[in-house]
Amino acid sequence: MDLPTINNNVTYLKKRRKNTIQILYRYFILECKTNIKQEAIDGFQLLNEYDEQFENYIFKISDEIDNLINICESNLDETWKWKRIPNIIKAILVNAVYEITNNITPKAIVINESIELTRSYLPSWETSFINAILDKI
């Protein structure tokens, strides 16, 4: 019996990370009033492309979202409040914390990728902020 292959190539992981961040960004923009799982399913329908591995990934994040946010908040510098952080940065942090705490990707790679995504989505944001939080995880 053949086991299903798990797609772990770099291109796939980067695409999954970006898609996850987009879904989380929408979640934070709508002030946590949207269903992350439904967002993923809607995305599959729009693309006419189903990805079971991505669905499992985003569903697990959805199940752990409150805990992931708490981890982020507990690692903020005392001068910062979660509500002051831009939504795209929240999305990047939550995805990164999930990857680190579940040993999906080595921490150094997660931090580097999160910094690159921050530069891509919000170039004016200080990347040392991301580095400082994720380094504490």
ChimeraX attribute file (.defattr): number of C-alpha atoms within 10 A of each C-alpha:
attribute: neighborCount
match mode: 1-to-1
recipient: residues
	/A:1	3
	/A:2	4
	/A:3	5
	/A:4	6
	/A:5	7
	/A:6	7
	/A:7	11
	/A:8	11
	/A:9	8
	/A:10	9
	/A:11	10
	/A:12	12
	/A:13	14
	/A:14	14
	/A:15	12
	/A:16	18
	/A:17	22
	/A:18	16
	/A:19	16
	/A:20	22
	/A:21	24
	/A:22	17
	/A:23	21
	/A:24	30
	/A:25	21
	/A:26	19
	/A:27	18
	/A:28	18
	/A:29	15
	/A:30	12
	/A:31	10
	/A:32	13
	/A:33	10
	/A:34	15
	/A:35	14
	/A:36	21
	/A:37	18
	/A:38	12
	/A:39	17
	/A:40	22
	/A:41	13
	/A:42	12
	/A:43	15
	/A:44	16
	/A:45	11
	/A:46	10
	/A:47	8
	/A:48	8
	/A:49	9
	/A:50	14
	/A:51	12
	/A:52	10
	/A:53	13
	/A:54	20
	/A:55	17
	/A:56	13
	/A:57	16
	/A:58	25
	/A:59	16
	/A:60	13
	/A:61	22
	/A:62	15
	/A:63	12
	/A:64	13
	/A:65	19
	/A:66	12
	/A:67	14
	/A:68	20
	/A:69	18
	/A:70	12
	/A:71	20
	/A:72	20
	/A:73	17
	/A:74	15
	/A:75	15
	/A:76	17
	/A:77	11
	/A:78	8
	/A:79	5
	/A:80	11
	/A:81	11
	/A:82	14
	/A:83	10
	/A:84	8
	/A:85	10
	/A:86	14
	/A:87	20
	/A:88	20
	/A:89	23
	/A:90	22
	/A:91	23
	/A:92	24
	/A:93	27
	/A:94	27
	/A:95	23
	/A:96	27
	/A:97	24
	/A:98	22
	/A:99	18
	/A:100	20
	/A:101	13
	/A:102	10
	/A:103	10
	/A:104	12
	/A:105	16
	/A:106	11
	/A:107	18
	/A:108	13
	/A:109	12
	/A:110	22
	/A:111	23
	/A:112	14
	/A:113	16
	/A:114	22
	/A:115	23
	/A:116	14
	/A:117	20
	/A:118	20
	/A:119	14
	/A:120	10
	/A:121	13
	/A:122	14
	/A:123	12
	/A:124	9
	/A:125	14
	/A:126	12
	/A:127	19
	/A:128	10
	/A:129	14
	/A:130	21
	/A:131	17
	/A:132	14
	/A:133	19
	/A:134	23
	/A:135	13
	/A:136	11
	/A:137	14
